[in-house]
Amino acid sequence: MKKIYLILGAFLFTLTAMAQKQMSLEDAVLGRYSYLYPRQISQLQWRNNQSLVYLQTDTIWETGVADQQSHALLTTTDLSKIAQGQQIDFAHIGAFRFHTEDEIIFNNGNQISFFNLNSKQFTGKLETPQDGEASDLSPQARAVAYVKGQNLFIQKDGQDIQVTHETQPGVVCGRYVHRREFGIEKGTFWSPSGKYLAFYRKDESMVKDYPLVDFMTRQAEATPVKYPMAGMTSHQVTIGIYNVEEGTTSYLKTAGPDDHYLTNLSWGPDEKYIYLAELNRDQNQMQLNQYLVAEGKKVKTILEESRSTYVEPQHSLVFSKTNNDQFYYWTRNDGWFHLYLYNTQGELIRQLTKGNWEVTEFYGTDANEKYAYIQATKESPLDRHIYRVNLKNGEMTKLDDQAGTHKANFSPSFNYMTDNWSACANPGQTDLRKTNGKLLRTLSKADNTLADYQLGENKIVNLKAADDSTELYGRMILPTNFDPNKKYPAIVYVYGGPHAQLVNNTWHNDANWWFYYMASKGYLMFTVDSRGSANRGQAFEEVIHRQLGVEETKDQMKGIDYLKSLPYVDQNRIGVHGWSFGGFMTLNLMLRQPETFKVGVAGGPVVDWEMYEVMYGERYMDRPQENPDGYSECNMVNHVSTLQGKLMLIHGVQDDTVVMQHSMKFLRACIQQNKQVDFFAYPTHPHNVRGRDRLHLMDKISQYFFDYL
């Protein structure tokens, strides 16, 4: 009888497996962010301290903190009818937010419109030109800044005001600078009242044009970009301040060399002062300086940071709600990202958080500043939890109760919060909590969109780094229908560089669906976050300083040692794939460990750090003239002679991040040394291949492993 049950069980298991879908390449690539994306309610936000709103299909819904039901607030049909006759173009509800409890701002492309819930009328609109870019709405939402061509404009009261009048080639105002390093995402900064607009003026006229070519025109056309490489002349930046009421512009009188970095611009709450983090070209000394807005004159240096490696300011100041002379400062002063409270005299009042973990988000404080609210890695580098920090004694309270990655959105009073989180087995849910941590109810829970698919087992592994003491985390996905008695080929997916963490406790441990596709084809997929990657503290990251690729490769090889210890891994069939820094690491692994890796696919790879841009390259490698040995050791051209396995390089022809020159020089060295490699170019794509063409890319990569691994 027992034998019959075993046979029946095996039969039922086989039927279940047969009934499940296999991950197709289209599912993995196109489905990942469309039909296989776990959906929750959209644009969930606070209307006031007691109610939330969200978008579902064509309707904005509202639900109260104490309510169990939602009611319709507005529909697209309602809004479209009201918009008729008011010269408001309203076809659908796109992005929206509540400006006040009763006023909604709708952002539909180049039109921003304002709707009053009490009067049920549109109360105005701001419409930027079709060729206007980088729009930035003022705090009072009655003026919008935008960039057109080289210059900065403001639309206000139905008029377009030209703020700058640049005509010199290579000069642009109102756009991001320093290639988005140092936390920079935009180029305009409204003062709290909207009276002033600070902006970046970027002068690239001294930077040589770098040639890119558009091959899709009737006759190929040059589309050059400004691309200062490590050690070369960089662009120059100044800060302008436009007085909206008076129509005048002045500039901050920043001192020091012209090629220094100006970042983390912060407005003082009374608009009398601007605060600016100024970083030297070597990126090892930073001053936080205070400037008078009226005169543009430097008042004093508030504080300084210096390190033998590098300083990387990434966060603007957050001023106290109860004391205009105090601010919260988020930095790695003690080697970990933590919160500090300073006054504007530069005196440290207290360090608010401390420990061998990182604050990964600062949400703010309650009105009386009894508590600060943060996201942090305190429990584990794999998790993100929400904490309440007592500002007097530093006592911390965790506000969520499940392992995973949590993101909070607080009510204006900080009495309530929404907790949007996911974990390996949870595709995502949103809970409503009090800010003492008490769970009120679950607002939304995503369906498991992969429930019908047969997937390889996904698990976290713990490793020791090459220093034999630092703990590393890896992710391993076993082949579908795994048989421990078989031998499987393994593919390492690698990044390994700063500002990235690939292994997290999110749904499926942050795996890419392509990994499951390859697992369904019989491959074991493996990833490890080596030293140099994000969210593990300064010492963990800066081990890469002046020698990119060296220590990271050693750590990746500890992952290989783990794979080789598994009886079901075929040690003769190990491959590697990565993009950008991951492409660089693919080359490092193929060339530094040629006997280990049989196949590699390097996408958009950095080959020679002398050809990478100034800000990122010099932070981690210093200037080429200061570190010639380091640059030589990290130049993959100098390791071509060791190549043994099958290697393919892929590059976007329009890549202005890692320019095509990297691949061209590597290919030339391979030809000169009679090393056979494969190469594929994507003619219309920049640094990565997106859209429908990505299906072609991943098919190309997959087939390369099918053919040679």
MARKOLZA-239388 format. One line per 10 residues: their letters; for each residue x, y, z of C-alpha. Coordinates in nm, 2 decimals, always signed. Layout:
% residues N
a> X,Y,Z; ...
This chain:
% residues 709
mkkiylilga> +0.00,+0.00,+0.00; +0.28,+0.24,+0.09; +0.44,+0.18,-0.25; +0.11,+0.26,-0.42; +0.09,+0.59,-0.23; +0.44,+0.68,-0.33; +0.38,+0.60,-0.70; +0.05,+0.80,-0.68; +0.23,+1.09,-0.51; +0.50,+1.10,-0.77
flftltamaq> +0.23,+1.08,-1.05; +0.04,+1.38,-0.90; +0.36,+1.58,-0.86; +0.45,+1.52,-1.22; +0.10,+1.62,-1.33; +0.13,+1.94,-1.12; +0.47,+2.02,-1.27; +0.33,+1.96,-1.62; +0.04,+2.19,-1.55; +0.27,+2.48,-1.46
kqmsledavl> +0.41,+2.72,-1.71; +0.77,+2.75,-1.80; +0.92,+3.10,-1.80; +0.95,+3.21,-2.16; +1.21,+3.47,-2.27; +0.92,+3.71,-2.35; +0.78,+3.66,-2.00; +1.12,+3.72,-1.85; +1.20,+4.04,-2.05; +0.87,+4.20,-2.15
grysylyprq> +0.65,+4.06,-1.88; +0.87,+4.16,-1.59; +0.74,+4.52,-1.58; +0.41,+4.46,-1.75; +0.18,+4.16,-1.72; +0.39,+3.99,-1.46; +0.45,+4.29,-1.25; +0.27,+4.26,-0.91; +0.01,+4.53,-0.90; -0.12,+4.73,-0.60
isqlqwrnnq> -0.33,+5.04,-0.58; -0.16,+5.33,-0.76; -0.05,+5.67,-0.64; -0.15,+5.61,-0.28; -0.10,+5.93,-0.09; -0.22,+6.13,+0.21; -0.50,+6.39,+0.15; -0.48,+6.51,+0.51; -0.40,+6.36,+0.85; -0.70,+6.13,+0.85
slvylqtdti> -0.76,+6.02,+0.49; -0.58,+5.86,+0.20; -0.64,+5.87,-0.18; -0.54,+5.64,-0.46; -0.60,+5.59,-0.83; -0.78,+5.28,-0.96; -0.86,+5.25,-1.33; -1.01,+5.60,-1.41; -1.12,+5.70,-1.06; -0.95,+5.86,-0.76
wetgvadqqs> -1.07,+5.69,-0.45; -1.06,+5.81,-0.09; -1.05,+5.60,+0.23; -1.03,+5.72,+0.59; -0.79,+5.60,+0.86; -1.08,+5.46,+1.05; -1.28,+5.34,+0.75; -1.29,+4.99,+0.60; -1.45,+5.11,+0.28; -1.35,+5.35,+0.00
halltttdls> -1.56,+5.60,-0.19; -1.51,+5.75,-0.53; -1.38,+6.11,-0.51; -1.33,+6.20,-0.88; -1.35,+6.02,-1.22; -1.19,+6.09,-1.55; -1.54,+6.15,-1.69; -1.62,+6.41,-1.42; -1.30,+6.59,-1.48; -1.32,+6.59,-1.86
kiaqgqqidf> -1.67,+6.74,-1.85; -1.56,+7.01,-1.61; -1.25,+7.09,-1.82; -1.46,+7.16,-2.12; -1.49,+7.53,-2.18; -1.21,+7.61,-1.94; -0.93,+7.56,-2.20; -0.81,+7.27,-1.99; -0.70,+6.97,-2.20; -0.80,+6.67,-1.98
ahigafrfht> -0.82,+6.33,-2.14; -0.73,+6.10,-1.85; -0.60,+6.11,-1.49; -0.22,+6.08,-1.51; +0.02,+6.18,-1.23; -0.15,+6.38,-0.95; -0.09,+6.50,-0.60; -0.27,+6.69,-0.33; -0.12,+7.04,-0.29; -0.36,+7.12,-0.01
edeiifnngn> -0.64,+6.92,+0.15; -0.88,+7.05,-0.12; -0.66,+7.12,-0.42; -0.52,+6.86,-0.66; -0.24,+6.91,-0.90; -0.26,+6.71,-1.22; +0.05,+6.67,-1.44; -0.02,+6.56,-1.79; +0.29,+6.60,-2.00; +0.35,+6.97,-2.06
qisffnlnsk> +0.03,+7.08,-1.88; -0.01,+7.12,-1.51; -0.36,+7.19,-1.40; -0.52,+7.27,-1.06; -0.85,+7.14,-0.94; -1.05,+7.26,-0.63; -1.26,+6.99,-0.47; -1.49,+7.23,-0.29; -1.59,+7.43,-0.60; -1.55,+7.13,-0.83
qftgkletpq> -1.37,+7.36,-1.08; -1.03,+7.38,-1.24; -0.87,+7.70,-1.09; -0.58,+7.74,-1.33; -0.31,+7.58,-1.54; +0.06,+7.61,-1.63; +0.16,+7.50,-1.97; +0.52,+7.47,-2.08; +0.63,+7.45,-2.44; +0.64,+7.12,-2.62
dgeasdlspq> +1.02,+7.15,-2.63; +1.04,+7.26,-2.26; +1.22,+7.02,-2.04; +1.32,+6.96,-1.67; +1.00,+7.13,-1.54; +1.00,+7.22,-1.16; +0.69,+7.34,-0.99; +0.73,+7.61,-0.72; +0.62,+7.52,-0.36; +0.31,+7.74,-0.39
aravayvkgq> +0.23,+7.56,-0.72; +0.17,+7.88,-0.91; +0.49,+7.90,-1.11; +0.69,+7.64,-1.30; +1.05,+7.66,-1.40; +1.17,+7.48,-1.72; +1.46,+7.46,-1.96; +1.44,+7.54,-2.33; +1.76,+7.50,-2.52; +2.04,+7.66,-2.32
nlfiqkdgqd> +1.82,+7.88,-2.10; +1.60,+7.87,-1.80; +1.25,+8.00,-1.80; +0.96,+8.05,-1.55; +0.60,+8.04,-1.64; +0.39,+8.25,-1.40; +0.06,+8.43,-1.43; +0.02,+8.32,-1.79; +0.35,+8.47,-1.89; +0.68,+8.30,-1.98
iqvthetqpg> +0.98,+8.48,-1.82; +1.32,+8.42,-1.96; +1.56,+8.39,-1.66; +1.89,+8.35,-1.84; +2.01,+8.47,-2.18; +2.30,+8.24,-2.27; +2.42,+8.22,-2.63; +2.77,+8.09,-2.59; +2.80,+7.73,-2.71; +2.86,+7.48,-2.43
vvcgryvhrr> +2.67,+7.68,-2.16; +2.34,+7.57,-2.02; +2.13,+7.68,-1.72; +1.88,+7.49,-1.51; +2.00,+7.13,-1.58; +2.17,+6.88,-1.36; +2.55,+6.90,-1.34; +2.85,+6.68,-1.25; +2.69,+6.39,-1.44; +2.43,+6.33,-1.16
efgiekgtfw> +2.70,+6.24,-0.91; +2.68,+6.35,-0.54; +2.31,+6.30,-0.52; +2.23,+6.55,-0.79; +1.91,+6.48,-0.99; +1.81,+6.83,-1.11; +1.93,+7.18,-1.18; +1.67,+7.41,-1.02; +1.59,+7.47,-0.65; +1.29,+7.68,-0.54
spsgkylafy> +1.31,+7.86,-0.21; +1.05,+7.77,+0.06; +0.82,+8.06,-0.03; +0.89,+8.05,-0.40; +1.03,+8.40,-0.40; +1.37,+8.28,-0.53; +1.49,+8.02,-0.77; +1.84,+7.89,-0.74; +1.98,+7.72,-1.05; +2.30,+7.56,-1.19
rkdesmvkdy> +2.49,+7.73,-1.47; +2.71,+7.47,-1.64; +2.99,+7.58,-1.87; +3.12,+7.30,-2.08; +3.29,+7.51,-2.34; +3.63,+7.41,-2.22; +3.55,+7.04,-2.26; +3.63,+6.87,-2.59; +3.34,+6.74,-2.79; +3.33,+6.36,-2.78
plvdfmtrqa> +3.21,+6.21,-3.12; +2.90,+6.00,-3.13; +2.74,+5.92,-3.46; +2.37,+5.87,-3.56; +2.38,+5.60,-3.83; +2.01,+5.60,-3.89; +1.99,+5.92,-4.10; +2.02,+5.93,-4.48; +2.38,+6.03,-4.43; +2.53,+5.95,-4.09
eatpvkypma> +2.53,+6.26,-3.86; +2.76,+6.35,-3.58; +2.58,+6.39,-3.24; +2.87,+6.49,-3.01; +2.85,+6.51,-2.64; +3.07,+6.67,-2.37; +3.25,+6.39,-2.20; +3.54,+6.49,-1.97; +3.75,+6.18,-1.90; +3.95,+6.11,-1.59
gmtshqvtig> +4.25,+6.35,-1.56; +4.11,+6.59,-1.83; +3.96,+6.93,-1.81; +3.61,+6.92,-1.65; +3.32,+7.16,-1.69; +3.27,+7.46,-1.46; +2.97,+7.52,-1.25; +2.82,+7.83,-1.08; +2.50,+7.89,-0.88; +2.26,+8.16,-0.99
iynveegtts> +1.98,+8.30,-0.78; +1.68,+8.45,-0.95; +1.45,+8.69,-0.76; +1.11,+8.62,-0.90; +0.95,+8.94,-0.76; +1.23,+9.17,-0.88; +1.33,+8.99,-1.19; +1.70,+9.00,-1.11; +1.97,+8.74,-1.11; +2.28,+8.72,-0.89
ylktagpddh> +2.55,+8.45,-0.85; +2.70,+8.29,-0.54; +3.07,+8.40,-0.50; +3.21,+8.05,-0.46; +3.59,+8.04,-0.42; +3.84,+7.77,-0.51; +3.94,+7.61,-0.84; +3.69,+7.63,-1.12; +3.67,+7.25,-1.15; +3.54,+7.19,-0.79
yltnlswgpd> +3.20,+7.03,-0.73; +2.90,+7.22,-0.60; +2.63,+7.00,-0.46; +2.36,+6.93,-0.19; +2.22,+7.29,-0.22; +1.99,+7.37,+0.07; +1.77,+7.67,+0.14; +1.76,+7.81,+0.49; +1.40,+7.83,+0.62; +1.41,+8.21,+0.64
ekyiylaeln> +1.55,+8.24,+0.28; +1.83,+8.46,+0.40; +2.09,+8.19,+0.35; +2.18,+7.92,+0.11; +2.40,+7.62,+0.22; +2.62,+7.44,-0.03; +2.85,+7.14,+0.00; +3.17,+7.22,-0.19; +3.40,+6.94,-0.28; +3.75,+6.97,-0.42
rdqnqmqlnq> +3.84,+6.80,-0.75; +4.03,+6.53,-0.56; +3.70,+6.45,-0.38; +3.88,+6.41,-0.04; +3.78,+6.74,+0.12; +3.44,+6.89,+0.16; +3.32,+7.22,+0.31; +2.96,+7.29,+0.40; +2.94,+7.66,+0.34; +2.68,+7.93,+0.42
ylvaegkkvk> +2.61,+8.21,+0.17; +2.40,+8.53,+0.20; +2.13,+8.51,-0.06; +2.11,+8.89,-0.11; +2.48,+8.94,-0.19; +2.59,+8.59,-0.29; +2.87,+8.63,-0.04; +3.02,+8.35,+0.17; +2.94,+8.39,+0.54; +3.13,+8.10,+0.69
tileesrsty> +3.22,+7.73,+0.67; +2.98,+7.54,+0.89; +3.16,+7.21,+0.89; +3.43,+7.01,+0.70; +3.49,+6.65,+0.61; +3.81,+6.50,+0.48; +3.93,+6.15,+0.42; +4.24,+5.99,+0.27; +4.02,+5.81,+0.02; +3.71,+6.01,-0.08
vepqhslvfs> +3.42,+6.21,+0.06; +3.09,+6.17,-0.12; +2.82,+6.41,+0.00; +2.48,+6.29,-0.12; +2.21,+6.46,+0.09; +2.08,+6.81,+0.14; +2.03,+6.96,+0.48; +1.69,+6.92,+0.65; +1.62,+7.21,+0.89; +1.45,+7.18,+1.22
ktnndqfyyw> +1.08,+7.26,+1.24; +1.12,+7.42,+1.58; +1.46,+7.60,+1.55; +1.57,+7.77,+1.23; +1.93,+7.76,+1.35; +1.95,+7.38,+1.37; +1.95,+7.12,+1.09; +1.97,+6.74,+1.04; +2.28,+6.62,+0.86; +2.29,+6.27,+0.70
trndgwfhly> +2.65,+6.16,+0.63; +2.91,+5.89,+0.68; +3.11,+6.08,+0.93; +3.18,+5.77,+1.14; +3.20,+5.54,+0.84; +2.83,+5.46,+0.82; +2.54,+5.67,+0.70; +2.39,+5.82,+1.01; +2.19,+6.12,+1.12; +2.34,+6.41,+1.31
lyntqgelir> +2.19,+6.73,+1.46; +2.40,+7.05,+1.41; +2.35,+7.42,+1.45; +2.44,+7.68,+1.19; +2.75,+7.77,+1.39; +2.88,+7.43,+1.30; +2.85,+7.28,+1.65; +2.75,+6.92,+1.68; +2.45,+6.90,+1.91; +2.43,+6.52,+1.90
qltkgnwevt> +2.46,+6.21,+1.68; +2.11,+6.07,+1.65; +2.18,+5.72,+1.52; +2.48,+5.51,+1.56; +2.60,+5.15,+1.48; +2.75,+4.93,+1.22; +2.45,+4.97,+0.99; +2.32,+5.24,+0.75; +2.04,+5.49,+0.75; +1.90,+5.44,+0.40
efygtdanek> +1.62,+5.70,+0.42; +1.53,+6.00,+0.64; +1.16,+6.07,+0.63; +1.15,+6.36,+0.87; +1.02,+6.45,+1.21; +0.70,+6.51,+1.39; +0.59,+6.88,+1.44; +0.73,+6.89,+1.80; +1.05,+6.70,+1.70; +1.01,+6.44,+1.96
yayiqatkes> +1.09,+6.17,+1.70; +1.27,+6.13,+1.37; +1.16,+5.86,+1.13; +1.41,+5.66,+0.92; +1.46,+5.35,+0.70; +1.77,+5.15,+0.79; +1.96,+4.83,+0.76; +1.98,+4.77,+1.14; +1.84,+4.42,+1.13; +2.03,+4.30,+0.82
pldrhiyrvn> +2.19,+4.44,+0.51; +1.93,+4.24,+0.32; +1.63,+4.41,+0.49; +1.50,+4.76,+0.52; +1.29,+4.85,+0.82; +1.12,+5.16,+0.94; +1.22,+5.31,+1.28; +1.12,+5.58,+1.51; +1.41,+5.75,+1.68; +1.38,+5.94,+2.01
lkngemtkld> +1.56,+6.26,+1.94; +1.66,+6.31,+2.31; +1.81,+5.97,+2.39; +1.85,+5.80,+2.06; +1.61,+5.51,+2.15; +1.49,+5.33,+1.84; +1.16,+5.15,+1.79; +1.10,+4.93,+1.49; +0.76,+5.01,+1.34; +0.70,+4.71,+1.12
dqagthkanf> +0.69,+4.34,+1.21; +0.79,+4.13,+0.91; +1.13,+4.06,+0.76; +1.16,+4.23,+0.41; +1.20,+4.56,+0.25; +0.98,+4.83,+0.39; +0.91,+5.19,+0.26; +0.70,+5.44,+0.45; +0.48,+5.73,+0.36; +0.38,+5.94,+0.66
spsfnymtdn> +0.07,+6.15,+0.72; +0.14,+6.53,+0.75; +0.12,+6.50,+1.13; +0.34,+6.19,+1.14; +0.06,+6.01,+1.34; +0.01,+5.75,+1.08; +0.20,+5.58,+0.80; +0.16,+5.35,+0.51; +0.41,+5.07,+0.50; +0.47,+4.94,+0.15
wsacanpgqt> +0.68,+4.62,+0.17; +0.77,+4.30,+0.00; +0.98,+4.00,+0.09; +1.11,+3.69,-0.09; +0.77,+3.51,-0.07; +0.56,+3.83,-0.07; +0.51,+4.02,-0.40; +0.41,+4.33,-0.21; +0.15,+4.47,+0.03; +0.07,+4.80,+0.19
dlrktngkll> -0.03,+4.82,+0.55; -0.17,+5.12,+0.74; -0.01,+5.17,+1.08; +0.01,+5.42,+1.36; +0.36,+5.56,+1.42; +0.39,+5.36,+1.74; +0.39,+5.06,+1.51; +0.04,+4.94,+1.57; -0.11,+4.77,+1.26; -0.45,+4.92,+1.17
rtlskadntl> -0.53,+4.72,+0.85; -0.39,+4.61,+0.52; -0.48,+4.84,+0.24; -0.36,+4.64,-0.06; -0.19,+4.31,-0.14; -0.05,+4.22,-0.47; -0.13,+3.89,-0.64; +0.15,+3.64,-0.70; +0.18,+3.68,-1.08; +0.42,+3.39,-1.10
adyqlgenki> +0.19,+3.14,-0.92; +0.13,+2.95,-1.24; +0.50,+2.92,-1.33; +0.74,+2.64,-1.25; +1.04,+2.81,-1.11; +1.38,+2.71,-0.98; +1.44,+2.73,-0.61; +1.57,+3.07,-0.50; +1.77,+3.09,-0.18; +2.02,+3.32,+0.00
vnlkaaddst> +2.37,+3.20,+0.07; +2.62,+3.34,+0.32; +2.99,+3.37,+0.23; +3.31,+3.51,+0.37; +3.49,+3.77,+0.16; +3.85,+3.73,+0.05; +3.96,+3.90,+0.38; +3.81,+3.59,+0.56; +3.61,+3.80,+0.80; +3.36,+4.02,+0.61
elygrmilpt> +3.02,+3.85,+0.56; +2.89,+3.85,+0.20; +2.54,+3.76,+0.07; +2.47,+3.57,-0.24; +2.16,+3.45,-0.43; +2.14,+3.11,-0.60; +1.86,+2.99,-0.82; +1.86,+2.62,-0.89; +1.76,+2.47,-1.22; +1.39,+2.39,-1.27
nfdpnkkypa> +1.32,+2.02,-1.19; +1.65,+2.02,-1.00; +1.82,+1.68,-0.95; +2.10,+1.68,-0.69; +2.26,+1.38,-0.86; +2.31,+1.57,-1.19; +2.58,+1.82,-1.29; +2.47,+2.16,-1.40; +2.64,+2.46,-1.56; +2.64,+2.78,-1.36
ivyvyggpha> +2.62,+3.14,-1.47; +2.74,+3.42,-1.24; +2.55,+3.75,-1.29; +2.77,+4.02,-1.16; +2.79,+4.39,-1.09; +3.01,+4.44,-0.78; +3.05,+4.82,-0.80; +2.94,+5.12,-0.59; +2.58,+5.24,-0.55; +2.44,+4.89,-0.63
qlvnntwhnd> +2.31,+4.60,-0.42; +2.17,+4.31,-0.62; +2.07,+4.07,-0.34; +1.79,+4.20,-0.12; +1.50,+4.06,+0.08; +1.24,+4.17,-0.18; +1.01,+3.95,-0.39; +1.22,+3.66,-0.51; +1.53,+3.81,-0.35; +1.54,+4.08,-0.61
anwwfyymas> +1.60,+3.83,-0.89; +1.56,+3.91,-1.26; +1.31,+3.70,-1.43; +1.57,+3.61,-1.70; +1.74,+3.41,-1.42; +1.43,+3.19,-1.40; +1.43,+3.16,-1.78; +1.79,+3.03,-1.78; +1.71,+2.81,-1.48; +1.43,+2.65,-1.69
kgylmftvds> +1.70,+2.57,-1.95; +1.91,+2.39,-1.70; +2.14,+2.66,-1.57; +2.22,+2.74,-1.20; +2.21,+3.12,-1.16; +2.43,+3.28,-0.90; +2.50,+3.64,-0.77; +2.71,+3.77,-0.49; +2.74,+4.13,-0.36; +3.12,+4.17,-0.32
rgsanrgqaf> +3.30,+4.43,-0.12; +3.27,+4.76,-0.31; +2.89,+4.74,-0.34; +2.63,+4.95,-0.16; +2.48,+4.99,+0.18; +2.75,+4.82,+0.39; +2.95,+5.12,+0.51; +3.25,+5.31,+0.41; +3.52,+5.05,+0.48; +3.32,+4.79,+0.28
eevihrqlgv> +3.30,+5.02,-0.02; +3.64,+5.19,-0.02; +3.84,+4.87,-0.04; +3.82,+4.93,-0.41; +3.99,+5.27,-0.40; +4.27,+5.31,-0.66; +4.23,+4.94,-0.77; +3.89,+4.88,-0.92; +3.82,+4.52,-1.00; +4.10,+4.37,-0.79
eetkdqmkgi> +3.94,+4.30,-0.45; +3.59,+4.26,-0.61; +3.73,+3.98,-0.82; +3.88,+3.81,-0.52; +3.54,+3.82,-0.35; +3.36,+3.69,-0.65; +3.60,+3.40,-0.66; +3.50,+3.32,-0.30; +3.15,+3.27,-0.45; +3.31,+3.05,-0.72
dylkslpyvd> +3.47,+2.84,-0.44; +3.13,+2.80,-0.29; +2.98,+2.69,-0.62; +3.27,+2.44,-0.68; +3.20,+2.29,-0.34; +2.85,+2.19,-0.45; +2.84,+1.84,-0.60; +2.58,+1.93,-0.86; +2.78,+2.22,-1.02; +2.99,+2.13,-1.32
qnrigvhgws> +3.32,+2.30,-1.25; +3.41,+2.29,-1.62; +3.10,+2.49,-1.72; +3.09,+2.82,-1.54; +3.00,+3.14,-1.72; +2.96,+3.51,-1.63; +2.75,+3.80,-1.74; +2.72,+4.16,-1.64; +2.66,+4.51,-1.77; +2.84,+4.84,-1.72
fggfmtlnlm> +3.05,+4.79,-1.40; +2.93,+4.44,-1.43; +3.06,+4.43,-1.78; +3.40,+4.54,-1.64; +3.38,+4.27,-1.38; +3.29,+4.01,-1.64; +3.62,+4.10,-1.82; +3.81,+4.09,-1.49; +3.68,+3.74,-1.41; +3.74,+3.61,-1.76
lrqpetfkvg> +4.09,+3.75,-1.78; +4.21,+3.72,-1.42; +4.06,+3.37,-1.38; +4.08,+3.23,-1.73; +4.09,+2.87,-1.62; +3.76,+2.91,-1.42; +3.53,+3.08,-1.67; +3.44,+2.91,-1.99; +3.20,+3.17,-2.13; +3.14,+3.54,-2.06
vaggpvvdwe> +2.91,+3.81,-2.20; +3.02,+4.17,-2.11; +2.76,+4.44,-2.18; +2.87,+4.81,-2.21; +3.20,+4.73,-2.03; +3.44,+4.98,-1.89; +3.78,+4.86,-2.03; +4.01,+5.14,-1.93; +3.92,+5.38,-1.65; +4.13,+5.65,-1.81
myevmygery> +3.84,+5.67,-2.07; +3.57,+5.69,-1.81; +3.42,+6.03,-1.69; +3.59,+6.25,-1.44; +3.36,+6.26,-1.14; +3.30,+5.88,-1.09; +3.64,+5.77,-1.22; +3.85,+6.00,-1.01; +3.66,+5.93,-0.70; +3.75,+5.57,-0.70
mdrpqenpdg> +4.08,+5.58,-0.90; +4.22,+5.93,-0.84; +4.37,+6.09,-1.15; +4.57,+5.88,-1.39; +4.88,+6.09,-1.33; +4.84,+6.02,-0.96; +4.78,+5.65,-0.99; +4.95,+5.51,-1.30; +5.01,+5.17,-1.16; +4.64,+5.14,-1.05
ysecnmvnhv> +4.51,+5.25,-1.39; +4.75,+5.01,-1.56; +4.64,+4.71,-1.35; +4.27,+4.79,-1.40; +4.30,+4.83,-1.77; +4.15,+4.52,-1.93; +4.35,+4.57,-2.25; +4.66,+4.48,-2.05; +4.51,+4.14,-1.96; +4.39,+4.03,-2.31
stlqgklmli> +4.68,+3.78,-2.34; +4.53,+3.56,-2.07; +4.19,+3.51,-2.25; +4.10,+3.14,-2.29; +3.72,+3.11,-2.30; +3.45,+3.23,-2.53; +3.38,+3.60,-2.48; +3.12,+3.83,-2.63; +3.11,+4.21,-2.59; +2.79,+4.40,-2.65
hgvqddtvvm> +2.77,+4.78,-2.68; +2.52,+5.05,-2.75; +2.64,+5.27,-3.04; +2.49,+5.58,-2.87; +2.64,+5.50,-2.53; +2.74,+5.83,-2.36; +2.80,+5.67,-2.02; +3.06,+5.40,-2.12; +3.16,+5.52,-2.46; +3.21,+5.27,-2.75
qhsmkflrac> +3.58,+5.35,-2.75; +3.62,+5.10,-2.46; +3.50,+4.80,-2.67; +3.69,+4.92,-2.98; +4.02,+4.94,-2.79; +3.96,+4.60,-2.64; +3.87,+4.45,-2.98; +4.18,+4.60,-3.13; +4.40,+4.44,-2.86; +4.23,+4.11,-2.93
iqqnkqvdff> +4.31,+4.13,-3.30; +4.67,+4.23,-3.23; +4.71,+3.93,-3.00; +4.52,+3.69,-3.22; +4.25,+3.64,-2.96; +3.91,+3.55,-3.10; +3.61,+3.73,-2.94; +3.26,+3.80,-3.05; +3.10,+4.15,-3.07; +2.75,+4.29,-3.12
aypthphnvr> +2.64,+4.65,-3.14; +2.29,+4.80,-3.09; +2.28,+5.10,-3.33; +2.02,+5.33,-3.17; +2.07,+5.25,-2.80; +2.27,+5.44,-2.53; +2.41,+5.27,-2.23; +2.16,+4.99,-2.21; +1.91,+4.83,-2.45; +1.55,+4.90,-2.35
grdrlhlmdk> +1.20,+4.86,-2.50; +1.11,+4.58,-2.74; +1.48,+4.56,-2.85; +1.57,+4.42,-2.51; +1.41,+4.09,-2.61; +1.66,+4.07,-2.89; +1.94,+4.15,-2.65; +1.85,+3.88,-2.40; +1.79,+3.63,-2.68; +2.14,+3.71,-2.80
isqyffdyl> +2.29,+3.66,-2.45; +2.10,+3.35,-2.38; +2.19,+3.19,-2.71; +2.56,+3.26,-2.65; +2.54,+3.05,-2.33; +2.33,+2.78,-2.50; +2.59,+2.75,-2.77; +2.91,+2.75,-2.56; +2.82,+2.66,-2.20
